[in-house]
Amino acid sequence: MTINKTKNNTSLTLALEGRLETTTAPELEAVVKSELDGVTKLVFDFTSLDYVSSAGLRVLLYAQKIMNKQGEMKVVGANDIIKEIFDVTGFSEILTVE
């Protein structure tokens, strides 16, 4: 998985490419932990993401909990497979998905 970071003042976009799963989720978690200080708007761009596993969902939940305290978070560009995963797991009720 590739993570492309774009930071603009207090806004951070993380564009993910590939698969967010057990082997790649720790890398995203490390980025989230190190980059969210002072961020009030977090955008996950899933346009080039093929799949997300439960390990990836855990990282998204972790990021959402942080952003609930300091700003807003949304997921954009999710494909139909990822949207279905969000629906089945109830994450579509927790996350802002556009």
N, CA, C and O atoms as a GROMACS GRO file, in nm:
protein
  392
    1MET      N    1   0.084  -0.118   0.000
    1MET     CA    2   0.000   0.000   0.000
    1MET      C    3   0.089   0.124   0.000
    1MET      O    4   0.194   0.127   0.063
    2THR      N    5   0.044   0.224  -0.071
    2THR     CA    6   0.114   0.352  -0.077
    2THR      C    7   0.027   0.457  -0.008
    2THR      O    8  -0.094   0.461  -0.028
    3ILE      N    9   0.091   0.542   0.073
    3ILE     CA   10   0.021   0.651   0.140
    3ILE      C   11   0.080   0.783   0.091
    3ILE      O   12   0.198   0.810   0.110
    4ASN      N   13  -0.003   0.863   0.027
    4ASN     CA   14   0.040   0.996  -0.018
    4ASN      C   15  -0.022   1.100   0.073
    4ASN      O   16  -0.144   1.111   0.083
    5LYS      N   17   0.064   1.178   0.141
    5LYS     CA   18   0.018   1.279   0.236
    5LYS      C   19   0.020   1.417   0.172
    5LYS      O   20   0.117   1.455   0.106
    6THR      N   21  -0.088   1.491   0.193
    6THR     CA   22  -0.095   1.630   0.150
    6THR      C   23  -0.144   1.712   0.268
    6THR      O   24  -0.258   1.697   0.312
    7LYS      N   25  -0.057   1.798   0.320
    7LYS     CA   26  -0.094   1.880   0.436
    7LYS      C   27  -0.101   2.026   0.394
    7LYS      O   28  -0.012   2.077   0.326
    8ASN      N   29  -0.209   2.092   0.435
    8ASN     CA   30  -0.230   2.233   0.404
    8ASN      C   31  -0.282   2.299   0.531
    8ASN      O   32  -0.400   2.288   0.563
    9ASN      N   33  -0.194   2.366   0.603
    9ASN     CA   34  -0.226   2.427   0.732
    9ASN      C   35  -0.280   2.321   0.827
    9ASN      O   36  -0.205   2.234   0.871
   10THR      N   37  -0.410   2.326   0.861
   10THR     CA   38  -0.466   2.230   0.956
   10THR      C   39  -0.547   2.120   0.887
   10THR      O   40  -0.621   2.046   0.952
   11SER      N   41  -0.531   2.110   0.755
   11SER     CA   42  -0.601   2.007   0.677
   11SER      C   43  -0.500   1.903   0.629
   11SER      O   44  -0.393   1.937   0.579
   12LEU      N   45  -0.537   1.775   0.643
   12LEU     CA   46  -0.450   1.665   0.600
   12LEU      C   47  -0.531   1.568   0.515
   12LEU      O   48  -0.638   1.523   0.555
   13THR      N   49  -0.479   1.537   0.397
   13THR     CA   50  -0.539   1.436   0.311
   13THR      C   51  -0.442   1.319   0.300
   13THR      O   52  -0.325   1.337   0.269
   14LEU      N   53  -0.493   1.199   0.326
   14LEU     CA   54  -0.415   1.077   0.311
   14LEU      C   55  -0.478   0.997   0.197
   14LEU      O   56  -0.585   0.940   0.212
   15ALA      N   57  -0.408   0.994   0.085
   15ALA     CA   58  -0.455   0.920  -0.032
   15ALA      C   59  -0.390   0.782  -0.029
   15ALA      O   60  -0.268   0.769  -0.034
   16LEU      N   61  -0.474   0.679  -0.021
   16LEU     CA   62  -0.424   0.542  -0.009
   16LEU      C   63  -0.437   0.470  -0.142
   16LEU      O   64  -0.534   0.488  -0.215
   17GLU      N   65  -0.336   0.388  -0.170
   17GLU     CA   66  -0.333   0.314  -0.296
   17GLU      C   67  -0.299   0.169  -0.265
   17GLU      O   68  -0.200   0.142  -0.197
   18GLY      N   69  -0.380   0.076  -0.315
   18GLY     CA   70  -0.353  -0.065  -0.292
   18GLY      C   71  -0.456  -0.128  -0.200
   18GLY      O   72  -0.576  -0.110  -0.220
   19ARG      N   73  -0.410  -0.202  -0.099
   19ARG     CA   74  -0.498  -0.273  -0.007
   19ARG      C   75  -0.464  -0.236   0.137
   19ARG      O   76  -0.348  -0.240   0.178
   20LEU      N   77  -0.566  -0.200   0.213
   20LEU     CA   78  -0.549  -0.168   0.356
   20LEU      C   79  -0.591  -0.292   0.433
   20LEU      O   80  -0.709  -0.320   0.450
   21GLU      N   81  -0.491  -0.367   0.481
   21GLU     CA   82  -0.516  -0.495   0.547
   21GLU      C   83  -0.418  -0.516   0.660
   21GLU      O   84  -0.346  -0.424   0.699
   22THR      N   85  -0.415  -0.637   0.712
   22THR     CA   86  -0.334  -0.669   0.831
   22THR      C   87  -0.188  -0.627   0.817
   22THR      O   88  -0.129  -0.576   0.912
   23THR      N   89  -0.130  -0.647   0.701
   23THR     CA   90   0.012  -0.617   0.684
   23THR      C   91   0.040  -0.469   0.661
   23THR      O   92   0.150  -0.423   0.688
   24THR      N   93  -0.060  -0.393   0.612
   24THR     CA   94  -0.037  -0.252   0.581
   24THR      C   95  -0.101  -0.156   0.682
   24THR      O   96  -0.064  -0.039   0.688
   25ALA      N   97  -0.196  -0.205   0.761
   25ALA     CA   98  -0.264  -0.119   0.859
   25ALA      C   99  -0.168  -0.055   0.960
   25ALA      O  100  -0.185   0.063   0.992
   26PRO      N  101  -0.068  -0.128   1.010
   26PRO     CA  102   0.025  -0.063   1.105
   26PRO      C  103   0.097   0.058   1.046
   26PRO      O  104   0.126   0.154   1.118
   27GLU      N  105   0.126   0.056   0.917
   27GLU     CA  106   0.191   0.170   0.851
   27GLU      C  107   0.097   0.291   0.854
   27GLU      O  108   0.141   0.403   0.883
   28LEU      N  109  -0.031   0.270   0.822
   28LEU     CA  110  -0.127   0.380   0.826
   28LEU      C  111  -0.146   0.430   0.968
   28LEU      O  112  -0.156   0.551   0.990
   29GLU      N  113  -0.152   0.339   1.064
   29GLU     CA  114  -0.168   0.379   1.203
   29GLU      C  115  -0.052   0.467   1.248
   29GLU      O  116  -0.072   0.566   1.320
   30ALA      N  117   0.069   0.433   1.208
   30ALA     CA  118   0.187   0.513   1.243
   30ALA      C  119   0.177   0.653   1.184
   30ALA      O  120   0.211   0.751   1.250
   31VAL      N  121   0.130   0.663   1.060
   31VAL     CA  122   0.114   0.794   0.995
   31VAL      C  123   0.008   0.875   1.069
   31VAL      O  124   0.028   0.993   1.097
   32VAL      N  125  -0.104   0.812   1.101
   32VAL     CA  126  -0.212   0.880   1.172
   32VAL      C  127  -0.161   0.933   1.307
   32VAL      O  128  -0.185   1.048   1.342
   33LYS      N  129  -0.090   0.849   1.381
   33LYS     CA  130  -0.039   0.890   1.513
   33LYS      C  131   0.058   1.007   1.502
   33LYS      O  132   0.058   1.095   1.588
   34SER      N  133   0.141   1.008   1.398
   34SER     CA  134   0.245   1.111   1.388
   34SER      C  135   0.197   1.240   1.321
   34SER      O  136   0.259   1.345   1.341
   35GLU      N  137   0.090   1.235   1.243
   35GLU     CA  138   0.051   1.350   1.161
   35GLU      C  139  -0.070   1.428   1.211
   35GLU      O  140  -0.094   1.539   1.162
   36LEU      N  141  -0.147   1.376   1.307
   36LEU     CA  142  -0.274   1.441   1.341
   36LEU      C  143  -0.264   1.556   1.440
   36LEU      O  144  -0.364   1.623   1.466
   37ASP      N  145  -0.148   1.579   1.496
   37ASP     CA  146  -0.133   1.689   1.591
   37ASP      C  147  -0.162   1.822   1.521
   37ASP      O  148  -0.093   1.858   1.426
   38GLY      N  149  -0.264   1.894   1.568
   38GLY     CA  150  -0.300   2.023   1.511
   38GLY      C  151  -0.390   2.016   1.388
   38GLY      O  152  -0.428   2.120   1.334
   39VAL      N  153  -0.425   1.896   1.345
   39VAL     CA  154  -0.511   1.880   1.227
   39VAL      C  155  -0.658   1.893   1.269
   39VAL      O  156  -0.701   1.828   1.365
   40THR      N  157  -0.734   1.976   1.197
   40THR     CA  158  -0.876   1.991   1.226
   40THR      C  159  -0.963   1.930   1.116
   40THR      O  160  -1.083   1.913   1.135
   41LYS      N  161  -0.903   1.898   1.001
   41LYS     CA  162  -0.977   1.834   0.892
   41LYS      C  163  -0.891   1.722   0.834
   41LYS      O  164  -0.782   1.746   0.783
   42LEU      N  165  -0.943   1.600   0.845
   42LEU     CA  166  -0.872   1.483   0.793
   42LEU      C  167  -0.956   1.419   0.684
   42LEU      O  168  -1.074   1.388   0.704
   43VAL      N  169  -0.894   1.398   0.568
   43VAL     CA  170  -0.963   1.335   0.455
   43VAL      C  171  -0.884   1.210   0.416
   43VAL      O  172  -0.764   1.217   0.390
   44PHE      N  173  -0.953   1.096   0.412
   44PHE     CA  174  -0.896   0.974   0.356
   44PHE      C  175  -0.947   0.963   0.213
   44PHE      O  176  -1.067   0.951   0.190
   45ASP      N  177  -0.856   0.968   0.117
   45ASP     CA  178  -0.891   0.954  -0.024
   45ASP      C  179  -0.870   0.808  -0.064
   45ASP      O  180  -0.757   0.761  -0.073
   46PHE      N  181  -0.981   0.737  -0.087
   46PHE     CA  182  -0.977   0.594  -0.120
   46PHE      C  183  -0.993   0.568  -0.269
   46PHE      O  184  -1.022   0.455  -0.309
   47THR      N  185  -0.975   0.670  -0.353
   47THR     CA  186  -0.995   0.656  -0.497
   47THR      C  187  -0.913   0.540  -0.554
   47THR      O  188  -0.960   0.470  -0.643
   48SER      N  189  -0.792   0.519  -0.504
   48SER     CA  190  -0.704   0.413  -0.556
   48SER      C  191  -0.689   0.297  -0.459
   48SER      O  192  -0.598   0.215  -0.473
   49LEU      N  193  -0.778   0.291  -0.360
   49LEU     CA  194  -0.774   0.180  -0.264
   49LEU      C  195  -0.867   0.070  -0.312
   49LEU      O  196  -0.982   0.096  -0.346
   50ASP      N  197  -0.816  -0.054  -0.315
   50ASP     CA  198  -0.893  -0.166  -0.367
   50ASP      C  199  -0.975  -0.238  -0.260
   50ASP      O  200  -1.083  -0.289  -0.288
   51TYR      N  201  -0.924  -0.240  -0.137
   51TYR     CA  202  -0.984  -0.324  -0.034
   51TYR      C  203  -0.946  -0.274   0.104
   51TYR      O  204  -0.839  -0.216   0.123
   52VAL      N  205  -1.035  -0.294   0.202
   52VAL     CA  206  -1.004  -0.263   0.341
   52VAL      C  207  -1.050  -0.381   0.428
   52VAL      O  208  -1.163  -0.429   0.414
   53SER      N  209  -0.962  -0.428   0.516
   53SER     CA  210  -0.993  -0.540   0.606
   53SER      C  211  -1.031  -0.487   0.743
   53SER      O  212  -1.034  -0.366   0.765
   54SER      N  213  -1.059  -0.578   0.835
   54SER     CA  214  -1.094  -0.537   0.971
   54SER      C  215  -0.979  -0.463   1.038
   54SER      O  216  -1.003  -0.374   1.120
   55ALA      N  217  -0.856  -0.497   1.005
   55ALA     CA  218  -0.741  -0.426   1.061
   55ALA      C  219  -0.740  -0.281   1.012
   55ALA      O  220  -0.707  -0.189   1.088
   56GLY      N  221  -0.777  -0.261   0.887
   56GLY     CA  222  -0.787  -0.125   0.832
   56GLY      C  223  -0.902  -0.048   0.895
   56GLY      O  224  -0.889   0.071   0.923
   57LEU      N  225  -1.014  -0.116   0.918
   57LEU     CA  226  -1.128  -0.052   0.984
   57LEU      C  227  -1.091  -0.004   1.124
   57LEU      O  228  -1.135   0.103   1.168
   58ARG      N  229  -1.011  -0.083   1.193
   58ARG     CA  230  -0.968  -0.045   1.328
   58ARG      C  231  -0.889   0.086   1.325
   58ARG      O  232  -0.906   0.171   1.412
   59VAL      N  233  -0.802   0.103   1.225
   59VAL     CA  234  -0.724   0.227   1.213
   59VAL      C  235  -0.816   0.345   1.182
   59VAL      O  236  -0.798   0.454   1.235
   60LEU      N  237  -0.915   0.322   1.096
   60LEU     CA  238  -1.011   0.429   1.064
   60LEU      C  239  -1.090   0.469   1.188
   60LEU      O  240  -1.114   0.588   1.211
   61LEU      N  241  -1.129   0.372   1.269
   61LEU     CA  242  -1.201   0.401   1.393
   61LEU      C  243  -1.113   0.479   1.490
   61LEU      O  244  -1.160   0.573   1.554
   62TYR      N  245  -0.987   0.441   1.499
   62TYR     CA  246  -0.891   0.512   1.583
   62TYR      C  247  -0.879   0.659   1.539
   62TYR      O  248  -0.882   0.750   1.622
   63ALA      N  249  -0.865   0.680   1.408
   63ALA     CA  250  -0.853   0.816   1.355
   63ALA      C  251  -0.981   0.895   1.382
   63ALA      O  252  -0.975   1.013   1.417
   64GLN      N  253  -1.097   0.831   1.365
   64GLN     CA  254  -1.225   0.899   1.388
   64GLN      C  255  -1.238   0.943   1.533
   64GLN      O  256  -1.287   1.053   1.560
   65LYS      N  257  -1.195   0.859   1.626
   65LYS     CA  258  -1.202   0.895   1.769
   65LYS      C  259  -1.117   1.019   1.799
   65LYS      O  260  -1.158   1.106   1.875
   66ILE      N  261  -1.000   1.025   1.739
   66ILE     CA  262  -0.914   1.142   1.758
   66ILE      C  263  -0.980   1.265   1.697
   66ILE      O  264  -0.984   1.371   1.760
   67MET      N  265  -1.030   1.251   1.574
   67MET     CA  266  -1.087   1.366   1.504
   67MET      C  267  -1.219   1.412   1.567
   67MET      O  268  -1.256   1.529   1.552
   68ASN      N  269  -1.290   1.325   1.635
   68ASN     CA  270  -1.411   1.367   1.707
   68ASN      C  271  -1.378   1.474   1.811
   68ASN      O  272  -1.462   1.557   1.843
   69LYS      N  273  -1.256   1.471   1.863
   69LYS     CA  274  -1.212   1.566   1.966
   69LYS      C  275  -1.154   1.695   1.908
   69LYS      O  276  -1.158   1.799   1.973
   70GLN      N  277  -1.101   1.687   1.785
   70GLN     CA  278  -1.027   1.805   1.735
   70GLN      C  279  -1.073   1.854   1.598
   70GLN      O  280  -1.015   1.948   1.545
   71GLY      N  281  -1.176   1.794   1.540
   71GLY     CA  282  -1.219   1.843   1.410
   71GLY      C  283  -1.309   1.745   1.339
   71GLY      O  284  -1.394   1.680   1.400
   72GLU      N  285  -1.290   1.735   1.207
   72GLU     CA  286  -1.376   1.649   1.127
   72GLU      C  287  -1.293   1.553   1.042
   72GLU      O  288  -1.177   1.580   1.011
   73MET      N  289  -1.356   1.442   1.005
   73MET     CA  290  -1.290   1.342   0.922
   73MET      C  291  -1.390   1.290   0.820
   73MET      O  292  -1.508   1.272   0.851
   74LYS      N  293  -1.343   1.266   0.698
   74LYS     CA  294  -1.430   1.205   0.598
   74LYS      C  295  -1.350   1.112   0.508
   74LYS      O  296  -1.228   1.124   0.495
   75VAL      N  297  -1.423   1.020   0.446
   75VAL     CA  298  -1.366   0.927   0.350
   75VAL      C  299  -1.426   0.962   0.213
   75VAL      O  300  -1.548   0.970   0.200
   76VAL      N  301  -1.341   0.981   0.114
   76VAL     CA  302  -1.389   1.012  -0.021
   76VAL      C  303  -1.335   0.908  -0.120
   76VAL      O  304  -1.230   0.847  -0.097
   77GLY      N  305  -1.409   0.889  -0.228
   77GLY     CA  306  -1.361   0.805  -0.338
   77GLY      C  307  -1.365   0.656  -0.313
   77GLY      O  308  -1.300   0.580  -0.386
   78ALA      N  309  -1.439   0.609  -0.212
   78ALA     CA  310  -1.445   0.466  -0.183
   78ALA      C  311  -1.520   0.393  -0.294
   78ALA      O  312  -1.624   0.440  -0.341
   79ASN      N  313  -1.468   0.277  -0.336
   79ASN     CA  314  -1.536   0.199  -0.439
   79ASN      C  315  -1.654   0.124  -0.378
   79ASN      O  316  -1.675   0.128  -0.257
   80ASP      N  317  -1.731   0.056  -0.463
   80ASP     CA  318  -1.851  -0.013  -0.416
   80ASP      C  319  -1.820  -0.124  -0.316
   80ASP      O  320  -1.897  -0.147  -0.223
   81ILE      N  321  -1.709  -0.194  -0.334
   81ILE     CA  322  -1.671  -0.301  -0.242
   81ILE      C  323  -1.645  -0.243  -0.102
   81ILE      O  324  -1.693  -0.297  -0.003
   82ILE      N  325  -1.570  -0.135  -0.096
   82ILE     CA  326  -1.539  -0.073   0.033
   82ILE      C  327  -1.666  -0.015   0.096
   82ILE      O  328  -1.685  -0.027   0.217
   83LYS      N  329  -1.751   0.047   0.015
   83LYS     CA  330  -1.878   0.100   0.068
   83LYS      C  331  -1.964  -0.012   0.126
   83LYS      O  332  -2.030   0.005   0.228
   84GLU      N  333  -1.964  -0.127   0.059
   84GLU     CA  334  -2.040  -0.241   0.110
   84GLU      C  335  -1.982  -0.290   0.243
   84GLU      O  336  -2.058  -0.325   0.334
   85ILE      N  337  -1.850  -0.293   0.254
   85ILE     CA  338  -1.786  -0.330   0.380
   85ILE      C  339  -1.827  -0.233   0.491
   85ILE      O  340  -1.858  -0.274   0.602
   86PHE      N  341  -1.827  -0.103   0.459
   86PHE     CA  342  -1.872  -0.002   0.556
   86PHE      C  343  -2.017  -0.026   0.598
   86PHE      O  344  -2.051  -0.015   0.716
   87ASP      N  345  -2.103  -0.060   0.501
   87ASP     CA  346  -2.245  -0.083   0.531
   87ASP      C  347  -2.264  -0.206   0.620
   87ASP      O  348  -2.336  -0.200   0.720
   88VAL      N  349  -2.199  -0.317   0.583
   88VAL     CA  350  -2.216  -0.443   0.656
   88VAL      C  351  -2.163  -0.432   0.800
   88VAL      O  352  -2.221  -0.489   0.892
   89THR      N  353  -2.054  -0.359   0.818
   89THR     CA  354  -1.993  -0.348   0.950
   89THR      C  355  -2.052  -0.235   1.035
   89THR      O  356  -2.022  -0.223   1.153
   90GLY      N  357  -2.137  -0.152   0.974
   90GLY     CA  358  -2.194  -0.039   1.045
   90GLY      C  359  -2.106   0.085   1.043
   90GLY      O  360  -2.140   0.187   1.104
   91PHE      N  361  -1.993   0.077   0.975
   91PHE     CA  362  -1.902   0.192   0.969
   91PHE      C  363  -1.960   0.308   0.890
   91PHE      O  364  -1.919   0.423   0.909
   92SER      N  365  -2.056   0.280   0.803
   92SER     CA  366  -2.120   0.389   0.729
   92SER      C  367  -2.201   0.479   0.822
   92SER      O  368  -2.233   0.592   0.787
   93GLU      N  369  -2.234   0.427   0.941
   93GLU     CA  370  -2.304   0.508   1.042
   93GLU      C  371  -2.206   0.589   1.128
   93GLU      O  372  -2.244   0.690   1.188
   94ILE      N  373  -2.082   0.544   1.133
   94ILE     CA  374  -1.979   0.606   1.218
   94ILE      C  375  -1.898   0.710   1.139
   94ILE      O  376  -1.865   0.817   1.190
   95LEU      N  377  -1.868   0.677   1.014
   95LEU     CA  378  -1.781   0.761   0.930
   95LEU      C  379  -1.864   0.847   0.836
   95LEU      O  380  -1.976   0.812   0.800
   96THR      N  381  -1.807   0.960   0.797
   96THR     CA  382  -1.865   1.040   0.690
   96THR      C  383  -1.804   0.991   0.560
   96THR      O  384  -1.684   1.008   0.537
   97VAL      N  385  -1.886   0.930   0.475
   97VAL     CA  386  -1.839   0.874   0.349
   97VAL      C  387  -1.903   0.949   0.235
   97VAL      O  388  -2.026   0.956   0.225
   98GLU      N  389  -1.821   1.006   0.149
   98GLU     CA  390  -1.873   1.084   0.034
   98GLU      C  391  -1.830   1.019  -0.096
   98GLU      O  392  -1.863   1.068  -0.204
   0.00000   0.00000   0.00000
